[in-house]
């Protein structure tokens, strides 16, 4: 087997994540599949690239060598892609996002806000904030929309401008409509001890750590079991009563489930926008911010508890002017 770009990407993601499990989630594959792929890569490279330790995996001397060359090759490929795009007569606005609720309406809002700009729009969804930042820095995205949970701050490449879209929103819980607590208007996190939680799809935005920390403060350690990116499958599992999940308060209703706020807002997040000024003119950056803000506001009425919370905090509202 010869090493290919996808193999180099996998090696770099494993090193960045520090574990096969986290790397598999960011690459969108199962851990057994990534482990099998790593074994094939190591056979092609001539030896072990990583050793397992108490806190994850660490590169071997051979792994360090392969990583240094892999990063160089991937960097050259990123530069090639960015250069080719810069030479194109009509470049497309390339926007990367994680799976936030506002993404569903973002394209429509962008098309309306940027009407007359003669700019094509391409929106892609990633399951890793780390990947979004790397691709933004490499010129593969012109802008990204992402979330940060609790005190976590996503590292951004040099030369990037960032602006906060929503400085604070309280996460709520989605559970089966038949759950014994579903009839409550608000739920204490401590009352969810013993529940099975859906593992978050994005594991590098501070969300998993914030959930575990909040649950520990409430007196228990959460059981994290399922990781499902497909929304319908996610909702169906919850509707069946097999799990509950953390959710944005703007999330739409789903048959067989309910959304309930948590007492005291123990877990909060924010939504941010970042872009490369060299790729995104000032006017386009303003229009993108406005479109994303309107897409968020479109979903505020989805849940009355959040609408009330939001309307009482005008200082959090995005600046549409």
C-alpha positions as CSV (number, residue, x, y, z in Angstrom):
1,X,0.0,0.0,0.0
2,X,1.2,3.5,-0.8
3,X,0.6,6.4,1.5
4,X,-2.1,8.8,0.2
5,X,-3.2,12.3,1.3
6,X,-6.1,10.8,3.3
7,X,-3.6,8.7,5.3
8,X,-1.5,11.8,6.1
9,X,-4.6,13.6,7.2
10,X,-5.5,10.7,9.5
11,X,-2.1,10.7,11.1
12,X,-2.2,14.4,11.7
13,X,-5.7,14.2,13.2
14,X,-4.7,11.4,15.6
15,X,-1.7,13.5,16.8
16,X,-3.9,16.6,17.2
17,X,-6.7,14.8,19.0
18,X,-4.3,12.8,21.3
19,X,-6.5,9.7,21.1
20,X,-8.0,7.4,18.4
21,X,-11.5,8.0,19.7
22,X,-11.4,11.8,19.4
23,X,-9.7,11.6,16.1
24,X,-12.3,9.1,14.8
25,X,-15.1,11.5,15.8
26,X,-13.4,14.5,14.0
27,X,-12.8,12.4,10.9
28,X,-16.4,11.0,10.9
29,X,-15.4,7.4,11.1
30,X,-15.7,4.7,13.8
31,X,-12.8,4.1,16.2
32,X,-12.3,0.5,15.0
33,X,-12.1,1.6,11.4
34,X,-9.5,4.3,12.2
35,X,-7.5,1.8,14.3
36,X,-7.5,-0.6,11.3
37,X,-6.5,2.2,9.0
38,X,-3.6,3.2,11.3
39,X,-2.3,-0.3,11.3
40,X,-2.2,-0.3,7.4
41,X,-0.5,3.1,7.5
42,X,2.1,1.9,9.9
43,X,2.8,-1.2,7.8
44,X,3.4,1.2,4.8
45,X,5.5,3.5,6.9
46,X,7.6,0.7,8.3
47,X,6.8,0.8,12.0
48,X,4.7,2.1,14.8
49,X,3.7,5.8,14.6
50,X,2.0,6.1,18.0
51,X,2.3,4.4,21.4
52,X,-0.6,4.3,23.8
53,X,-0.2,6.0,27.2
54,X,-2.3,6.7,30.2
55,X,-3.7,9.9,28.7
56,X,-4.0,8.8,25.0
57,X,-1.5,8.3,22.3
58,X,1.9,9.9,21.7
59,X,4.0,9.8,18.5
60,X,7.1,7.6,18.3
61,X,10.3,9.0,16.8
62,X,9.2,7.5,13.4
63,X,5.8,9.1,14.0
64,X,7.4,12.5,14.6
65,X,9.2,12.2,11.3
66,X,6.1,11.2,9.4
67,X,4.1,13.9,11.1
68,X,6.6,16.6,10.1
69,X,6.5,15.5,6.5
70,X,2.8,15.0,6.5
71,X,2.1,18.5,7.7
72,X,4.4,19.9,5.1
73,X,2.7,18.0,2.3
74,X,-0.8,18.9,3.5
75,X,0.3,22.6,3.8
76,X,1.4,22.6,0.2
77,X,-1.9,21.1,-0.9
78,X,-3.8,23.7,1.1
79,X,-1.7,26.4,-0.6
80,X,-2.3,24.9,-4.0
81,X,-6.1,24.9,-3.4
82,X,-6.0,28.5,-2.1
83,X,-3.9,29.7,-5.0
84,X,-6.1,28.1,-7.6
85,X,-9.2,29.7,-6.0
86,X,-7.5,33.2,-5.9
87,X,-6.8,32.9,-9.6
88,X,-10.4,32.0,-10.5
89,X,-12.4,34.8,-12.2
90,X,-15.5,34.5,-10.0
91,X,-14.6,33.0,-6.6
92,X,-17.3,31.5,-4.4
93,X,-17.9,32.5,-0.8
94,X,-17.0,29.3,1.1
95,X,-18.5,29.1,4.6
96,X,-17.7,26.3,7.1
97,X,-20.0,25.6,10.0
98,X,-20.6,23.1,12.8
99,X,-24.1,21.7,13.0
100,X,-25.8,24.7,14.7
101,X,-29.5,25.2,14.5
102,X,-29.1,28.5,12.5
103,X,-27.3,26.6,9.7
104,X,-30.6,25.3,8.4
105,X,-31.8,28.8,7.5
106,X,-28.4,30.4,6.8
107,X,-28.2,29.8,3.1
108,X,-31.6,31.4,2.4
109,X,-30.7,34.4,4.6
110,X,-27.3,34.7,2.9
111,X,-28.9,34.7,-0.6
112,X,-31.3,37.5,0.4
113,X,-28.7,39.6,2.2
114,X,-26.1,39.2,-0.6
115,X,-28.5,39.6,-3.5
116,X,-26.9,41.7,-6.3
117,X,-23.4,40.9,-5.1
118,X,-22.8,38.4,-7.9
119,X,-21.3,36.0,-5.4
120,X,-21.9,32.3,-5.3
121,X,-22.3,30.7,-1.9
122,X,-21.1,27.3,-0.7
123,X,-21.8,26.1,2.9
124,X,-20.3,23.0,4.3
125,X,-20.8,21.4,7.7
126,X,-17.9,19.9,9.7
127,X,-18.1,17.9,13.0
128,X,-14.9,19.5,14.4
129,X,-14.2,23.1,15.4
130,X,-10.5,22.3,15.2
131,X,-10.9,21.2,11.6
132,X,-12.9,24.4,10.8
133,X,-10.1,26.5,12.2
134,X,-7.4,24.7,10.3
135,X,-9.3,24.9,7.0
136,X,-9.9,28.6,7.6
137,X,-6.2,29.2,8.2
138,X,-5.3,27.1,5.1
139,X,-7.6,29.1,2.8
140,X,-10.1,26.3,2.3
141,X,-12.8,28.4,3.9
142,X,-13.3,32.1,3.8
143,X,-15.3,32.3,7.0
144,X,-16.6,29.9,9.7
145,X,-19.5,29.9,12.1
146,X,-18.9,27.9,15.2
147,X,-19.8,27.5,18.9
148,X,-17.9,27.6,22.1
149,X,-19.3,26.1,25.3
150,X,-18.6,27.4,28.8
151,X,-15.1,28.9,29.1
152,X,-13.6,27.1,26.1
153,X,-12.0,29.3,23.5
154,X,-11.3,27.9,20.0
155,X,-7.8,28.7,18.8
156,X,-7.9,30.6,15.6
157,X,-5.1,31.0,12.9
158,X,-3.1,34.2,12.7
159,X,-4.6,37.0,10.5
160,X,-8.2,35.9,11.2
161,X,-10.9,38.3,12.4
162,X,-13.5,37.0,14.9
163,X,-16.8,38.5,16.0
164,X,-19.3,37.2,18.5
165,X,-22.8,36.6,17.1
166,X,-24.6,35.4,20.3
167,X,-22.6,35.9,23.5
168,X,-24.7,33.6,25.6
169,X,-27.4,31.0,25.3
170,X,-28.4,28.4,27.9
171,X,-28.4,24.8,26.8
172,X,-31.5,22.8,27.6
173,X,-32.3,19.0,27.6
174,X,-34.2,17.1,25.0
175,X,-36.0,14.0,26.3
176,X,-38.8,11.6,25.3
177,X,-42.3,13.1,25.6
178,X,-43.0,10.0,27.7
179,X,-40.2,10.7,30.2
180,X,-41.4,11.0,33.8
181,X,-39.9,14.6,34.0
182,X,-41.3,15.7,30.6
183,X,-44.3,17.4,32.3
184,X,-42.1,19.8,34.2
185,X,-41.6,23.4,33.0
186,X,-38.0,23.3,34.2
187,X,-35.7,20.5,35.3
188,X,-32.9,20.3,37.9
189,X,-29.8,18.8,36.4
190,X,-29.4,16.6,39.5
191,X,-32.7,14.9,38.7
192,X,-31.1,13.5,35.5
193,X,-28.6,11.4,37.4
194,X,-28.7,7.8,36.1
195,X,-29.9,8.9,32.6
196,X,-28.0,7.9,29.4
197,X,-26.8,10.9,27.6
198,X,-26.1,11.3,23.9
199,X,-22.4,11.9,23.3
200,X,-21.9,15.2,21.6
201,X,-21.0,15.1,17.9
202,X,-18.6,18.1,18.3
203,X,-16.1,17.0,21.0
204,X,-13.6,19.9,20.7
205,X,-15.8,23.0,21.4
206,X,-15.8,22.5,25.2
207,X,-19.2,20.8,25.2
208,X,-18.3,17.4,26.6
209,X,-16.1,18.9,29.4
210,X,-18.9,21.4,30.3
211,X,-21.5,18.7,30.5
212,X,-19.3,16.5,32.7
213,X,-18.3,19.4,34.9
214,X,-21.9,20.6,35.4
215,X,-23.1,17.0,36.2
216,X,-20.3,16.6,38.7
217,X,-21.4,19.8,40.4
218,X,-24.9,18.4,40.5
219,X,-23.5,15.3,42.2
220,X,-23.2,12.7,39.5
221,X,-21.1,11.6,36.5
222,X,-23.1,11.4,33.3
223,X,-23.2,8.2,31.2
224,X,-22.3,9.1,27.6
225,X,-23.1,6.3,25.2
226,X,-24.4,7.2,21.7
227,X,-22.8,9.5,19.1
228,X,-25.2,10.1,16.2
229,X,-24.7,13.0,13.6
230,X,-27.9,12.3,11.7
231,X,-30.6,14.5,13.4
232,X,-33.5,12.1,12.6
233,X,-31.8,9.1,14.1
234,X,-30.8,11.3,17.0
235,X,-34.3,12.4,17.7
236,X,-35.8,8.9,17.2
237,X,-33.4,7.4,19.8
238,X,-34.5,10.1,22.3
239,X,-38.2,9.6,21.4
240,X,-37.8,5.9,22.2
241,X,-36.6,6.8,25.7
242,X,-33.2,5.3,25.3
243,X,-31.2,8.5,25.8
244,X,-31.5,12.3,26.5
245,X,-29.3,15.0,25.0
246,X,-28.0,18.5,25.6
247,X,-29.5,20.9,23.0
248,X,-29.5,24.5,21.9
249,X,-32.6,26.2,23.1
250,X,-33.5,27.3,19.6
251,X,-33.8,23.7,18.4
252,X,-37.0,22.9,16.6
253,X,-39.6,20.5,18.0
254,X,-39.3,16.8,17.1
255,X,-42.0,14.2,17.2
256,X,-42.0,12.2,20.4
257,X,-39.6,14.5,22.2
258,X,-39.7,17.7,24.4
259,X,-37.2,20.4,25.2
260,X,-36.9,21.6,28.7
261,X,-34.7,24.3,30.3
262,X,-32.4,23.5,33.1
263,X,-32.7,25.2,36.5
264,X,-30.0,27.9,36.9
265,X,-28.6,27.5,33.3
266,X,-25.7,25.3,34.4
267,X,-24.3,25.0,30.8
268,X,-24.1,28.0,28.5
269,X,-22.5,28.5,25.1
270,X,-21.9,31.3,22.5
271,X,-21.9,31.5,18.7
272,X,-19.1,33.2,16.8
273,X,-18.1,34.1,13.3
274,X,-14.5,34.3,12.0
275,X,-13.2,35.2,8.6
276,X,-10.0,35.9,6.7
277,X,-10.0,39.6,5.7
278,X,-7.9,38.8,2.6
279,X,-10.7,36.6,1.3
280,X,-13.8,38.3,2.5
281,X,-14.4,42.0,1.8
282,X,-15.7,44.2,4.6
283,X,-19.1,44.5,3.0
284,X,-19.4,40.7,2.6
285,X,-18.3,40.2,6.2
286,X,-21.0,42.6,7.4
287,X,-23.7,40.9,5.3
288,X,-22.6,37.4,6.5
289,X,-22.8,38.5,10.1
290,X,-26.3,40.0,9.5
291,X,-27.5,36.9,7.7
292,X,-26.2,34.6,10.5
293,X,-27.8,36.8,13.1
294,X,-31.2,36.8,11.3
295,X,-31.0,33.0,10.9
296,X,-30.5,32.7,14.6
297,X,-33.4,35.0,15.4
298,X,-35.6,33.1,13.1
299,X,-35.4,30.1,15.5
300,X,-35.8,32.0,18.8
301,X,-39.6,31.6,18.7
302,X,-39.3,27.7,18.4
303,X,-39.5,27.4,22.2
304,X,-41.5,29.7,24.4
305,X,-39.2,29.3,27.4
306,X,-36.2,30.5,25.3
307,X,-38.2,33.4,23.7
308,X,-39.0,34.7,27.2
309,X,-35.4,34.2,28.3
310,X,-34.0,36.0,25.2
311,X,-36.5,38.9,25.2
312,X,-35.5,39.7,28.8
313,X,-31.8,40.1,27.8
314,X,-31.6,42.7,25.1
315,X,-27.9,43.1,25.8
316,X,-27.3,39.7,24.2
317,X,-29.0,40.5,21.0
318,X,-26.8,40.8,17.8
319,X,-26.2,44.2,16.3
320,X,-28.1,44.2,13.0
321,X,-27.0,47.8,12.2
